[in-house]
Amino acid sequence: NSGVLFPNPFNIELNFSDKTIRSVKIIDALGKIVFSANTNQKINTLTWRKGFYFYELETSDRDFRRGKIIKQ
């Protein structure tokens, strides 16, 4: 679902459009996990490097979503 994390591209933070998200994992282009938490709150991305990231989300009803986001 492309609109779950916004804005995309992002600069200093990511927000969730779906409040049923219960966990999130953000992985950089090299496969390193840069963020992992049980949250649907804003994510501070100020220290992240520019480039592509992949996300894996789980909702409260055990629905899994994956996608790609870009840091400018």
Accessible surface in RSA format (square Angstrom, percent):
REM  Atomic radii and reference values for relative SASA: ProtOr
REM  Chains: A
REM  Algorithm: Lee & Richards
REM  Probe-radius: 1.40
REM  Slices: 20
REM RES _ NUM      All-atoms   Total-Side   Main-Chain    Non-polar    All polar
REM                ABS   REL    ABS   REL    ABS   REL    ABS   REL    ABS   REL
RES ASN A   1   109.12  75.2  68.96  66.6  40.16  96.7  22.57  54.3  86.55  83.7
RES SER A   2   106.07  89.6  81.46 108.7  24.61  56.7  54.93 117.0  51.14  71.6
RES GLY A   3    39.66  48.9   0.00   N/A  39.66  48.9  34.18  93.8   5.48  12.3
RES VAL A   4     1.61   1.1   1.49   1.4   0.12   0.3   1.55   1.3   0.06   0.2
RES LEU A   5     2.36   1.3   0.36   0.3   2.00   5.0   0.36   0.2   2.00   5.4
RES PHE A   6    92.54  46.3  92.54  57.3   0.00   0.0  92.54  56.1   0.00   0.0
RES PRO A   7    63.26  46.1  59.38  54.1   3.88  14.1  63.26  52.2   0.00   0.0
RES ASN A   8    68.13  47.0  34.46  33.3  33.66  81.1  10.24  24.6  57.89  56.0
RES PRO A   9    58.91  42.9  48.82  44.5  10.09  36.7  48.82  40.3  10.09  62.7
RES PHE A  10     0.95   0.5   0.00   0.0   0.95   2.5   0.95   0.6   0.00   0.0
RES ASN A  11    78.09  53.8  74.82  72.3   3.26   7.9  20.19  48.6  57.90  56.0
RES ILE A  12   102.89  58.6  99.71  74.3   3.18   7.7  99.71  71.8   3.18   8.6
RES GLU A  13    57.44  33.0  55.69  42.1   1.75   4.2  12.57  24.3  44.87  36.6
RES LEU A  14     0.00   0.0   0.00   0.0   0.00   0.0   0.00   0.0   0.00   0.0
RES ASN A  15    22.80  15.7  22.63  21.9   0.18   0.4   8.28  19.9  14.52  14.0
RES PHE A  16     7.88   3.9   0.10   0.1   7.78  20.3   0.10   0.1   7.78  22.3
RES SER A  17    69.58  58.8  34.93  46.6  34.65  79.8  32.54  69.3  37.05  51.9
RES ASP A  18    28.71  20.1  24.59  24.5   4.12   9.7  14.67  34.5  14.04  14.0
RES LYS A  19   133.23  65.0 114.56  70.3  18.67  44.5  92.66  83.4  40.57  43.2
RES THR A  20    69.62  49.5  63.01  63.9   6.61  15.8  64.62  86.8   5.00   7.6
RES ILE A  21     4.18   2.4   0.00   0.0   4.18  10.1   0.00   0.0   4.18  11.4
RES ARG A  22   104.18  43.7  95.93  48.9   8.25  19.6  39.41  53.9  64.77  39.3
RES SER A  23    26.12  22.1  26.08  34.8   0.04   0.1  15.74  33.5  10.38  14.5
RES VAL A  24     3.65   2.4   0.00   0.0   3.65   8.8   1.56   1.4   2.09   5.7
RES LYS A  25    72.49  35.4  72.41  44.4   0.08   0.2  25.95  23.4  46.54  49.6
RES ILE A  26     0.00   0.0   0.00   0.0   0.00   0.0   0.00   0.0   0.00   0.0
RES ILE A  27    26.32  15.0  26.32  19.6   0.00   0.0  26.32  19.0   0.00   0.0
RES ASP A  28    26.93  18.9  25.83  25.7   1.10   2.6  10.07  23.7  16.86  16.8
RES ALA A  29    73.07  67.2  43.34  66.9  29.73  67.6  43.68  61.5  29.39  77.9
RES LEU A  30   170.93  95.2 134.73  96.4  36.20  91.0 140.64  98.8  30.29  81.5
RES GLY A  31    53.22  65.6   0.00   N/A  53.22  65.6  28.31  77.7  24.91  55.8
RES LYS A  32   137.98  67.3 129.68  79.6   8.30  19.8  82.30  74.1  55.68  59.3
RES ILE A  33    89.35  50.8  69.74  52.0  19.61  47.3  69.74  50.2  19.61  53.2
RES VAL A  34    48.25  31.8  19.82  17.9  28.43  68.5  25.55  22.2  22.70  61.6
RES PHE A  35    53.81  26.9  48.00  29.7   5.81  15.1  53.70  32.6   0.11   0.3
RES SER A  36    71.91  60.8  42.86  57.2  29.06  66.9  18.57  39.5  53.34  74.7
RES ALA A  37    36.77  33.8  23.80  36.7  12.97  29.5  35.62  50.2   1.15   3.1
RES ASN A  38   134.32  92.6 101.36  98.0  32.95  79.3  26.30  63.3 108.02 104.4
RES THR A  39    30.10  21.4  21.17  21.5   8.93  21.3  24.64  33.1   5.46   8.3
RES ASN A  40    28.19  19.4  25.62  24.8   2.57   6.2   1.08   2.6  27.11  26.2
RES GLN A  41   115.78  64.7 114.48  83.7   1.30   3.1  45.92  97.7  69.86  53.0
RES LYS A  42   139.56  68.1 114.66  70.4  24.90  59.3  66.02  59.4  73.54  78.3
RES ILE A  43     3.06   1.7   0.43   0.3   2.63   6.3   3.06   2.2   0.00   0.0
RES ASN A  44   111.36  76.8  89.81  86.8  21.55  51.9  34.97  84.2  76.39  73.8
RES THR A  45     0.00   0.0   0.00   0.0   0.00   0.0   0.00   0.0   0.00   0.0
RES LEU A  46   115.64  64.4 100.06  71.6  15.58  39.2 100.06  70.3  15.58  41.9
RES THR A  47   128.07  91.1  96.57  97.9  31.50  75.1  80.81 108.5  47.26  71.4
RES TRP A  48    33.01  13.2  19.33   9.4  13.68  32.1  13.60   7.3  19.41  31.5
RES ARG A  49   201.81  84.7 193.53  98.7   8.28  19.7  76.34 104.3 125.47  76.0
RES LYS A  50   163.18  79.6 136.45  83.7  26.74  63.7  79.85  71.9  83.34  88.8
RES GLY A  51    28.13  34.7   0.00   N/A  28.13  34.7  27.48  75.4   0.65   1.4
RES PHE A  52    98.27  49.2  93.39  57.8   4.87  12.7  93.39  56.6   4.87  13.9
RES TYR A  53     9.35   4.4   9.35   5.3   0.00   0.0   2.32   1.7   7.03   8.7
RES PHE A  54    91.21  45.6  91.21  56.5   0.00   0.0  91.21  55.3   0.00   0.0
RES TYR A  55     6.05   2.8   5.11   2.9   0.94   2.4   2.54   1.9   3.51   4.3
RES GLU A  56    58.23  33.4  54.64  41.3   3.59   8.5  15.12  29.2  43.11  35.2
RES LEU A  57     2.66   1.5   0.00   0.0   2.66   6.7   1.79   1.3   0.87   2.3
RES GLU A  58    21.76  12.5  21.51  16.3   0.24   0.6   2.69   5.2  19.07  15.6
RES THR A  59     1.14   0.8   1.14   1.2   0.00   0.0   1.14   1.5   0.00   0.0
RES SER A  60    71.85  60.7  51.25  68.4  20.60  47.5  35.59  75.8  36.26  50.8
RES ASP A  61   111.26  77.9  84.12  83.7  27.14  64.2  44.35 104.4  66.91  66.7
RES ARG A  62   143.85  60.4 130.69  66.6  13.16  31.3  52.60  71.9  91.25  55.3
RES ASP A  63    63.26  44.3  57.14  56.9   6.12  14.5  19.89  46.8  43.37  43.3
RES PHE A  64   127.36  63.7 103.85  64.3  23.51  61.2 104.01  63.1  23.35  66.8
RES ARG A  65    45.82  19.2  39.68  20.2   6.14  14.6  13.77  18.8  32.05  19.4
RES ARG A  66   176.50  74.1 154.44  78.7  22.06  52.5  53.75  73.5 122.75  74.4
RES GLY A  67    23.41  28.9   0.00   N/A  23.41  28.9  21.44  58.8   1.97   4.4
RES LYS A  68   110.86  54.1  93.79  57.5  17.07  40.6  44.43  40.0  66.43  70.8
RES ILE A  69     1.36   0.8   1.36   1.0   0.00   0.0   1.36   1.0   0.00   0.0
RES ILE A  70    64.07  36.5  64.07  47.7   0.00   0.0  64.07  46.1   0.00   0.0
RES LYS A  71    16.07   7.8  12.89   7.9   3.18   7.6  10.14   9.1   5.93   6.3
RES GLN A  72   103.07  57.6  85.76  62.7  17.30  41.2  33.17  70.6  69.90  53.0
END  Absolute sums over single chains surface
CHAIN  1 A     4691.6       3804.9        886.7       2580.8       2110.9
END  Absolute sums over all chains
TOTAL          4691.6       3804.9        886.7       2580.8       2110.9
